[in-house]
């Protein structure tokens, strides 16, 4: 069973992956974000992405463990 996708409004057009994980409350610290991304535990639209600076767009779905969050304007 997959977790329901939570919509998180960023109030703009784009945000970086590392920033979004903290902003959405998926992870608490920058160190945790860095480790989770580098270790390949974070997916964007179903694919592992190891770039903290990846620019997310409206509609992108980010998953970590049992959380799934979608970028909204």
C-alpha positions in Angstrom: 0.0 0.0 0.0 1.4 3.4 -1.0 1.1 6.5 1.1 -1.3 9.2 0.0 0.4 12.1 -1.7 0.5 15.3 0.3 0.3 18.6 -1.6 2.8 21.2 -0.3 2.4 24.8 -1.6 5.8 26.5 -2.1 4.3 29.9 -3.0 6.3 30.2 -6.2 7.4 28.5 -9.4 10.3 26.3 -8.2 12.4 25.1 -5.3 15.5 23.0 -4.9 15.1 19.4 -3.7 17.1 19.8 -0.5 15.1 22.9 0.4 11.8 21.3 -0.4 12.5 18.2 1.9 13.0 20.6 4.9 10.2 23.0 3.9 7.7 20.1 3.6 8.8 18.7 7.0 9.9 15.4 5.5 13.4 15.8 7.1 14.4 18.2 9.9 18.0 19.1 9.2 20.2 19.9 6.3 22.6 17.1 7.3 19.7 14.6 7.3 18.6 15.9 3.9 22.1 15.6 2.4 22.6 12.0 3.7 19.2 10.8 2.5 19.7 12.2 -1.0 23.3 11.0 -1.4 22.4 7.6 -0.1 19.7 7.3 -2.8 16.7 7.2 -0.4 14.9 10.1 -2.1 13.0 9.8 -5.4 11.6 12.5 -7.7 8.9 11.3 -10.0 9.8 7.7 -9.3 13.5 8.0 -10.0 16.4 8.3 -7.5 18.0 11.7 -7.7 21.2 12.4 -5.8 21.4 16.1 -6.4 20.3 18.3 -3.5 20.3 21.3 -5.9 17.9 19.7 -8.4 15.3 22.3 -9.3 11.8 20.9 -8.7 8.8 22.1 -10.8 5.2 22.3 -9.9 3.7 18.8 -10.0 6.9 16.9 -9.1 6.4 14.1 -6.6 9.1 13.6 -4.0 9.2 10.4 -2.0 11.2 9.5 1.1 10.4 6.3 3.2 6.7 6.3 3.7 6.1 10.0 2.7 5.1 11.3 -0.7 4.8 15.1 -1.3 3.9 16.9 -4.4 5.1 20.4 -5.2 2.3 22.9 -5.6 2.3 26.6 -6.5 
